């Protein structure tokens, strides 16, 4: 039986196993795009998680050995759409070390330390969601989206997550952005298509968490940005059919323009009986502001009326 996620990520490269671990390659074509011309970081994060899972396939038929924490560092080399990356995961004790490197570059694009258990930065979710989903639902306003982004693209010729992002309580400090999944039957062809064994695959979860925290940073600090560091703890699997909310909150900022760094926290909460939230992923991240990406958002996000409104809200909180 075909494995859709592995075929989507690695194509004909397949997976090679040897005494050093597991490895493969990804052609970062348009199906992997995030920012225009730039592959989505969640693709590489999900590929690392996939190869780590493959280390446990013979002894653990249920996927990742939960809870598991991924500490990710990015930006050692630039990556553009059309380039090919080499992905490798090597076991280290009960965890592993992952590296994504761009063909022809000496510096890795991404490095990941994967450990069993909870990480100190991601052991608890920040209290940024209300007590139940019904209290969240009535306080959301729509944000714009891209055409081809792996996460939010609405006009893709390749499979994607097709998520909409929404701002929670625009007037509050440390603004929160959310994205929902599993509430619509159409999600079986988007988020839930990225599954294995009846569980939502980490490539979808990591990409969603990364982008939601990035959106939260923008709505607080009015800057497009690239991920520098991301730490995420996956507490348990998410089963197909479970409804869940991805959330992100801006935490703090330092500097301006191309010297801006901002921090965000976030995670994923499954919606249970009565609308109560169960946190199943907790995360924190650091982003580097990129003025050119801010301008890309201003001109390329659609529809324009939502883009203008998002910028107005984000810029209203600036000093």
TILO-678477 format. One record per residue (C-alpha): x, y, z; residue in three letters. Coordinates in Angstrom, 3 decimals. Example, Ala and Ser with C-alpha at 12.3 -4.5 7.8 and 13.67 -1.06 7.14 Angstrom:
// residues 2
{{12.300; -4.500; 7.800}; ALA}
{{13.670; -1.060; 7.140}; SER}
END
This chain:
// residues 319
{{0.000; 0.000; 0.000}; UNK}
{{1.289; 3.457; -0.914}; UNK}
{{2.395; 5.806; 1.840}; UNK}
{{1.078; 9.196; 0.710}; UNK}
{{3.181; 11.295; 3.102}; UNK}
{{6.468; 9.600; 2.211}; UNK}
{{5.661; 9.879; -1.465}; UNK}
{{4.794; 13.578; -1.026}; UNK}
{{7.975; 14.316; 0.929}; UNK}
{{10.611; 12.131; -0.693}; UNK}
{{9.146; 11.138; -4.057}; UNK}
{{11.299; 8.600; -5.896}; UNK}
{{14.236; 9.069; -3.492}; UNK}
{{12.759; 6.671; -0.955}; UNK}
{{14.469; 6.044; 2.383}; UNK}
{{17.928; 4.552; 2.872}; UNK}
{{18.790; 2.787; 6.128}; UNK}
{{22.260; 1.812; 7.280}; UNK}
{{24.339; 1.691; 10.436}; UNK}
{{24.442; 5.494; 10.630}; UNK}
{{20.668; 5.928; 10.622}; UNK}
{{18.164; 6.882; 7.916}; UNK}
{{18.335; 9.414; 5.115}; UNK}
{{16.581; 10.666; 2.005}; UNK}
{{16.263; 13.692; -0.293}; UNK}
{{13.539; 16.242; -1.019}; UNK}
{{13.200; 18.247; -4.198}; UNK}
{{11.836; 21.550; -2.897}; UNK}
{{9.531; 22.288; -5.810}; UNK}
{{6.296; 24.324; -5.763}; UNK}
{{4.441; 21.716; -3.691}; UNK}
{{6.681; 22.635; -0.729}; UNK}
{{6.402; 26.438; -1.033}; UNK}
{{5.654; 28.667; 1.964}; UNK}
{{6.739; 32.231; 1.327}; UNK}
{{6.779; 32.868; -2.428}; UNK}
{{10.005; 31.345; -3.715}; UNK}
{{10.911; 29.835; -0.332}; UNK}
{{10.076; 26.281; 0.842}; UNK}
{{7.978; 26.055; 3.995}; UNK}
{{10.094; 25.225; 7.042}; UNK}
{{7.446; 22.774; 8.228}; UNK}
{{8.294; 20.476; 5.315}; UNK}
{{11.832; 19.922; 6.614}; UNK}
{{10.610; 19.663; 10.219}; UNK}
{{8.067; 17.041; 9.192}; UNK}
{{10.655; 15.141; 7.159}; UNK}
{{12.925; 14.909; 10.205}; UNK}
{{9.999; 13.652; 12.301}; UNK}
{{9.137; 11.112; 9.600}; UNK}
{{12.662; 9.699; 9.454}; UNK}
{{12.820; 9.604; 13.253}; UNK}
{{9.586; 7.633; 13.241}; UNK}
{{11.108; 5.221; 10.742}; UNK}
{{13.835; 4.408; 13.281}; UNK}
{{11.094; 2.950; 15.495}; UNK}
{{8.953; 1.241; 12.878}; UNK}
{{10.093; -2.291; 13.665}; UNK}
{{9.451; -1.968; 17.405}; UNK}
{{6.667; 0.599; 17.564}; UNK}
{{3.834; 0.211; 15.105}; UNK}
{{2.075; 3.292; 16.482}; UNK}
{{4.452; 5.921; 15.168}; UNK}
{{6.438; 8.319; 17.320}; UNK}
{{7.408; 7.328; 20.886}; UNK}
{{5.247; 9.937; 22.651}; UNK}
{{5.884; 12.284; 24.301}; UNK}
{{8.696; 13.510; 22.072}; UNK}
{{10.404; 16.913; 21.875}; UNK}
{{12.032; 18.438; 18.804}; UNK}
{{14.488; 21.312; 19.304}; UNK}
{{15.127; 22.862; 15.892}; UNK}
{{17.666; 25.435; 14.707}; UNK}
{{17.311; 26.934; 11.250}; UNK}
{{19.038; 29.354; 8.926}; UNK}
{{22.544; 27.960; 8.524}; UNK}
{{22.118; 28.207; 4.756}; UNK}
{{19.518; 29.754; 2.480}; UNK}
{{17.014; 27.535; 0.738}; UNK}
{{15.037; 28.492; -2.357}; UNK}
{{12.257; 26.796; -4.275}; UNK}
{{13.738; 24.405; -6.831}; UNK}
{{16.712; 23.289; -4.736}; UNK}
{{17.280; 19.775; -3.396}; UNK}
{{17.998; 18.975; 0.243}; UNK}
{{19.523; 15.933; 1.909}; UNK}
{{17.706; 14.801; 5.082}; UNK}
{{19.407; 12.531; 7.618}; UNK}
{{18.483; 11.288; 11.085}; UNK}
{{20.941; 9.393; 13.287}; UNK}
{{20.008; 7.755; 16.603}; UNK}
{{21.460; 9.203; 19.818}; UNK}
{{20.481; 7.191; 22.872}; UNK}
{{16.680; 7.111; 22.990}; UNK}
{{16.541; 10.209; 20.794}; UNK}
{{18.179; 11.305; 17.570}; UNK}
{{19.988; 14.054; 15.710}; UNK}
{{18.520; 15.339; 12.453}; UNK}
{{20.155; 17.447; 9.737}; UNK}
{{18.748; 18.968; 6.565}; UNK}
{{21.438; 20.268; 4.218}; UNK}
{{21.153; 22.051; 0.878}; UNK}
{{22.960; 20.333; -1.951}; UNK}
{{26.177; 22.235; -2.610}; UNK}
{{26.192; 24.131; 0.711}; UNK}
{{28.620; 23.458; 3.550}; UNK}
{{26.270; 24.780; 6.268}; UNK}
{{23.129; 22.832; 7.259}; UNK}
{{19.766; 24.449; 6.598}; UNK}
{{18.215; 22.829; 9.675}; UNK}
{{19.494; 20.928; 12.702}; UNK}
{{17.259; 19.105; 15.154}; UNK}
{{17.788; 17.418; 18.500}; UNK}
{{15.009; 14.919; 19.209}; UNK}
{{14.514; 13.633; 22.742}; UNK}
{{11.994; 11.481; 24.548}; UNK}
{{9.801; 13.251; 27.077}; UNK}
{{8.998; 16.902; 27.686}; UNK}
{{11.351; 19.784; 26.955}; UNK}
{{11.846; 22.533; 29.566}; UNK}
{{10.580; 25.241; 27.172}; UNK}
{{7.529; 23.329; 26.015}; UNK}
{{6.266; 21.429; 29.048}; UNK}
{{3.185; 23.622; 29.494}; UNK}
{{0.946; 25.519; 27.079}; UNK}
{{0.635; 29.263; 27.537}; UNK}
{{-2.861; 30.148; 28.860}; UNK}
{{-4.012; 31.976; 25.736}; UNK}
{{-7.172; 30.024; 24.851}; UNK}
{{-10.502; 30.414; 26.664}; UNK}
{{-11.938; 27.588; 28.745}; UNK}
{{-13.938; 26.061; 25.868}; UNK}
{{-14.298; 26.181; 22.102}; UNK}
{{-17.652; 27.989; 22.111}; UNK}
{{-16.016; 30.957; 23.881}; UNK}
{{-13.336; 31.015; 21.213}; UNK}
{{-15.637; 30.637; 18.236}; UNK}
{{-17.468; 33.921; 18.744}; UNK}
{{-14.335; 36.057; 19.095}; UNK}
{{-12.479; 35.314; 15.852}; UNK}
{{-11.812; 37.519; 12.832}; UNK}
{{-10.448; 36.314; 9.492}; UNK}
{{-6.882; 36.886; 8.291}; UNK}
{{-5.664; 36.837; 4.657}; UNK}
{{-3.896; 33.970; 2.916}; UNK}
{{-1.605; 33.047; 0.021}; UNK}
{{-2.421; 31.218; -3.195}; UNK}
{{0.235; 28.470; -3.119}; UNK}
{{1.550; 28.221; 0.468}; UNK}
{{1.686; 24.607; 1.705}; UNK}
{{-0.249; 25.626; 4.817}; UNK}
{{-2.628; 28.413; 3.736}; UNK}
{{-2.606; 28.278; -0.095}; UNK}
{{-6.132; 28.147; -1.521}; UNK}
{{-5.262; 27.732; -5.203}; UNK}
{{-2.663; 24.953; -5.179}; UNK}
{{-2.201; 22.359; -7.905}; UNK}
{{-0.568; 20.079; -5.291}; UNK}
{{-1.991; 18.686; -2.030}; UNK}
{{-1.798; 21.130; 0.875}; UNK}
{{-3.355; 21.951; 4.229}; UNK}
{{-5.533; 24.871; 3.013}; UNK}
{{-5.879; 26.385; 6.482}; UNK}
{{-7.487; 29.703; 7.295}; UNK}
{{-6.002; 31.755; 10.131}; UNK}
{{-8.049; 33.879; 12.497}; UNK}
{{-7.239; 36.527; 15.076}; UNK}
{{-8.621; 36.005; 18.573}; UNK}
{{-9.755; 39.153; 20.392}; UNK}
{{-7.919; 41.797; 18.353}; UNK}
{{-7.931; 44.319; 21.202}; UNK}
{{-5.969; 42.163; 23.662}; UNK}
{{-2.257; 42.453; 24.348}; UNK}
{{-0.002; 39.633; 23.120}; UNK}
{{-2.440; 38.895; 20.314}; UNK}
{{-3.374; 35.277; 19.623}; UNK}
{{-3.864; 33.657; 16.205}; UNK}
{{-5.622; 30.323; 15.717}; UNK}
{{-6.391; 27.851; 12.953}; UNK}
{{-8.959; 25.064; 13.234}; UNK}
{{-9.004; 21.580; 11.697}; UNK}
{{-11.296; 18.575; 11.730}; UNK}
{{-14.525; 20.585; 11.827}; UNK}
{{-15.230; 20.280; 8.090}; UNK}
{{-15.618; 17.119; 6.004}; UNK}
{{-13.395; 18.744; 3.351}; UNK}
{{-10.460; 18.427; 5.769}; UNK}
{{-10.205; 14.765; 4.750}; UNK}
{{-8.673; 16.026; 1.497}; UNK}
{{-6.356; 18.546; 3.164}; UNK}
{{-5.007; 18.205; 6.728}; UNK}
{{-6.255; 14.652; 7.186}; UNK}
{{-4.794; 13.553; 3.873}; UNK}
{{-1.405; 13.898; 5.576}; UNK}
{{-1.891; 10.877; 7.812}; UNK}
{{-0.413; 7.520; 8.604}; UNK}
{{-2.208; 4.697; 10.376}; UNK}
{{-5.190; 6.883; 11.206}; UNK}
{{-3.056; 9.613; 12.837}; UNK}
{{-2.364; 13.132; 11.581}; UNK}
{{1.253; 13.165; 10.406}; UNK}
{{3.794; 15.455; 12.133}; UNK}
{{4.523; 17.257; 8.843}; UNK}
{{1.044; 18.800; 9.063}; UNK}
{{1.306; 19.501; 12.781}; UNK}
{{4.788; 21.052; 12.695}; UNK}
{{3.951; 23.214; 9.663}; UNK}
{{0.742; 24.411; 11.305}; UNK}
{{2.401; 25.253; 14.618}; UNK}
{{5.276; 27.039; 12.892}; UNK}
{{3.027; 29.162; 10.695}; UNK}
{{0.525; 29.963; 13.438}; UNK}
{{3.269; 31.272; 15.724}; UNK}
{{4.668; 33.253; 12.791}; UNK}
{{1.245; 34.804; 12.193}; UNK}
{{0.965; 35.625; 15.895}; UNK}
{{4.312; 37.389; 15.712}; UNK}
{{3.178; 39.405; 12.707}; UNK}
{{-0.082; 40.465; 14.363}; UNK}
{{1.900; 41.718; 17.363}; UNK}
{{5.002; 43.181; 15.700}; UNK}
{{3.931; 43.867; 12.075}; UNK}
{{6.873; 42.002; 10.513}; UNK}
{{7.134; 39.081; 8.155}; UNK}
{{9.819; 36.736; 9.420}; UNK}
{{11.651; 33.437; 9.076}; UNK}
{{11.956; 30.855; 11.820}; UNK}
{{15.307; 30.781; 13.619}; UNK}
{{14.507; 28.332; 16.409}; UNK}
{{11.492; 26.196; 17.248}; UNK}
{{10.954; 23.792; 20.120}; UNK}
{{7.875; 21.568; 20.098}; UNK}
{{6.707; 18.754; 22.334}; UNK}
{{4.188; 16.348; 20.839}; UNK}
{{2.352; 14.956; 23.862}; UNK}
{{0.336; 12.366; 21.957}; UNK}
{{-0.967; 11.509; 18.522}; UNK}
{{-3.983; 13.238; 16.982}; UNK}
{{-6.458; 10.726; 15.620}; UNK}
{{-8.278; 11.342; 12.345}; UNK}
{{-11.713; 12.681; 13.227}; UNK}
{{-10.520; 14.619; 16.256}; UNK}
{{-11.216; 18.341; 16.066}; UNK}
{{-8.308; 20.553; 17.028}; UNK}
{{-7.233; 24.171; 17.294}; UNK}
{{-3.692; 25.356; 16.530}; UNK}
{{-2.772; 28.501; 18.477}; UNK}
{{0.077; 30.993; 18.672}; UNK}
{{0.756; 34.066; 20.790}; UNK}
{{3.336; 36.817; 20.407}; UNK}
{{5.530; 37.038; 23.496}; UNK}
{{8.235; 39.678; 23.094}; UNK}
{{10.315; 41.553; 20.527}; UNK}
{{13.795; 43.037; 20.265}; UNK}
{{15.119; 45.391; 17.593}; UNK}
{{13.498; 46.671; 14.403}; UNK}
{{13.589; 46.030; 10.651}; UNK}
{{16.164; 43.480; 9.533}; UNK}
{{17.549; 43.413; 13.097}; UNK}
{{14.208; 42.432; 14.627}; UNK}
{{13.862; 39.233; 16.617}; UNK}
{{10.549; 38.196; 18.086}; UNK}
{{9.429; 35.269; 20.191}; UNK}
{{6.136; 33.395; 20.163}; UNK}
{{4.561; 30.464; 21.963}; UNK}
{{1.818; 28.141; 20.849}; UNK}
{{0.626; 24.617; 20.378}; UNK}
{{-2.354; 22.461; 19.475}; UNK}
{{-5.422; 21.655; 21.561}; UNK}
{{-7.912; 18.899; 20.777}; UNK}
{{-11.555; 19.858; 21.324}; UNK}
{{-13.229; 17.309; 23.577}; UNK}
{{-16.695; 16.809; 25.002}; UNK}
{{-18.460; 20.042; 25.832}; UNK}
{{-15.824; 21.975; 23.892}; UNK}
{{-13.104; 21.557; 26.528}; UNK}
{{-9.516; 21.811; 25.305}; UNK}
{{-6.877; 19.117; 25.744}; UNK}
{{-3.387; 20.378; 24.908}; UNK}
{{-1.548; 17.831; 22.777}; UNK}
{{1.325; 19.953; 21.383}; UNK}
{{3.224; 22.753; 23.128}; UNK}
{{5.769; 24.929; 21.363}; UNK}
{{7.939; 28.038; 21.505}; UNK}
{{9.816; 29.804; 18.729}; UNK}
{{12.131; 32.629; 17.736}; UNK}
{{11.816; 34.506; 14.428}; UNK}
{{14.009; 36.915; 12.473}; UNK}
{{12.211; 39.844; 10.872}; UNK}
{{12.667; 40.238; 7.104}; UNK}
{{11.378; 43.555; 5.679}; UNK}
{{11.156; 42.084; 2.149}; UNK}
{{8.747; 39.446; 3.423}; UNK}
{{6.628; 42.107; 5.117}; UNK}
{{6.279; 43.808; 1.740}; UNK}
{{5.519; 40.467; 0.100}; UNK}
{{2.647; 40.008; 2.546}; UNK}
{{1.327; 43.476; 1.772}; UNK}
{{1.216; 42.846; -1.983}; UNK}
{{0.605; 39.096; -2.330}; UNK}
{{-1.796; 38.099; 0.462}; UNK}
{{-5.449; 37.888; -0.556}; UNK}
{{-8.103; 39.199; -0.344}; UNK}
{{-6.806; 42.766; -0.197}; UNK}
{{-9.423; 43.976; 2.265}; UNK}
{{-8.316; 41.381; 4.824}; UNK}
{{-4.659; 42.252; 4.168}; UNK}
{{-5.291; 45.955; 4.813}; UNK}
{{-7.169; 45.149; 7.996}; UNK}
{{-4.459; 42.781; 9.264}; UNK}
{{-1.741; 45.383; 8.692}; UNK}
{{-3.825; 48.076; 10.380}; UNK}
{{-4.301; 45.934; 13.486}; UNK}
{{-0.667; 44.783; 13.591}; UNK}
{{0.690; 48.317; 13.156}; UNK}
{{-1.697; 49.751; 15.752}; UNK}
{{0.251; 48.032; 18.500}; UNK}
{{3.654; 49.405; 17.485}; UNK}
{{5.335; 52.056; 19.677}; UNK}
END
